[in-house]
């Protein structure tokens, strides 16, 4: 299997997009934005034409350059149950789960996305925080699924639970969105379903682990993309996180120093340590 990765050259500092194939790295002639601006067939041809070897040492960056990251909410039954557990407004989540129109929100700009190995954040003014393991759809300007990546939609359950209108504060803050480490082309990964697992390591031991599958999604990929692009244009493409089917119980919260590991079979494994961001109440 080949994958698309975003790298920075240790010597020159130049950022490039490359295809990893048979143990080697081969530079693309264009960036991800250029690739996703093309019709899918042409984007695939440009991807498969990558042939210039990259020989020097590189570091892997987040798999975006100019793409916004959007997210869908309450797309799994377990997510619906989790929101009901945390909120005094459970009927809102029941409604959005069964409604024709999904919940969609802007999760992150490209510049704020955290790469594999970099810290993800929990808010200093939040007391109940969780990772949300999600399959990310990498979508072309024409609304076609080019590929998949692993996503972590970091969330404050205490803030959203207090009032659903606080969702932007619960979901959108520094280091709240991690993607990576690569993009797997849809034609290689297939349509799914994909097994999704999350593990949180604390002090060298497992603190939480769970598994689900995208087979449990209440909505199809095409349906989610269709709603997102109904009245929005994405000339550089977009990443759409499809929601989480893994929600820890009430007695679990992330702590600084934890390590979050999310694996999506056939797509990759995303690992991020946890740190505290922002100021606490009264600071």
Secondary structure, 3 states (H helix, E strand, C coil): CCEEEEEEECCCCCEEEEEEECCEEEECCCCHHHHHCCCHHHHHHHHHCCCEECCCCEEEECCCCCCEEEEEECCCHHHHHHHHHHCCCHHHHHHHHHCCCCEEEEEECHHHCECCCCCEEEECCCCCEECCEEEEEEECCCCCEEEEEEEEECEEHHHHHHCHHHHHHHHCCCCCEEEEEEEEEHHHHCCCCCEEEEEEEECCEEEEEEEEEHHHCCCCHHHHHHHHCCCCCCCCCEEEECCCCCCCCCCCCCCCCCEEEEEECCCEEEEEEEEEECCCCCC
